[in-house]
Amino acid sequence: RRQGDLTSAQTRFLECLALYRQVGDTLRVATVLHNLGLTAQDRDDLDESGRWLEEGLALQQALGNARGAAITLHGLGTTAQKRGRFAEAQAFLAESLTIFTRMEDTGGILHNLRSLVETWLALGLPEPASVAWGALTAMYQAGEITPLPGEAEVQAGVEQALLIALGPARFDVAHARGASLSPMQAAEYSLSICHAPAP
């Protein structure tokens, strides 16, 4: 997205935020805070992104809105990724994935798996990243994920990085293992990796 579009979006969100605060609509305030956080992330203003998202998360939790909290936790995870704080990113993504798994929300599970693949690559964990990637690939092929614009190029880049990190033979084994998992099984596997003691 162009910088001008992001600035315009931020202005509109700030106007909405002021209105919803004035009328006391806490749920919409929390939603706009999330959108401000993602807009700041797209502008690479990661400190601001974190502040908006943390405020939004606190409101979602106070409202008892589990799905809203899970969505914002994912945003905090991707902001931490962009900061290069990959252990912190994994913790946020695991918390988000836990909620979506409890809800059996396949869409939320898939978004977190996608982000965890990149996080695990950065943390030097190419094998679980390849297992999760195998699960995601199977879901793409089954039509359970609607590809985003430019997604094919992103997928090719991720797969190439996994092949380089793990080697073709080990990648094929891990990828096949992941492809055999259901979304719920892939989520449970991923959570076991997130909660494993650090080596």
Secondary structure, DSSP 8 states (H G I E B T S, - for coil): --HHHHHHHHHHHHHHHHHHHHHT-HHHHHHHHHHHHHHHHHTT-HHHHHHHHHHHHHHHHHHT-HHHHHHHHHHHHHHHHHHT-HHHHHHHHHHHHHHHHHHT-HHHHHHHHHHHHHHHHHTT-HHHHHHHHHHHHHHHHTT-S---TTHHHHHHHHHHHHHHHH-HHHHHHHHHHHHTS-HHHHHHHHHHHHTS---
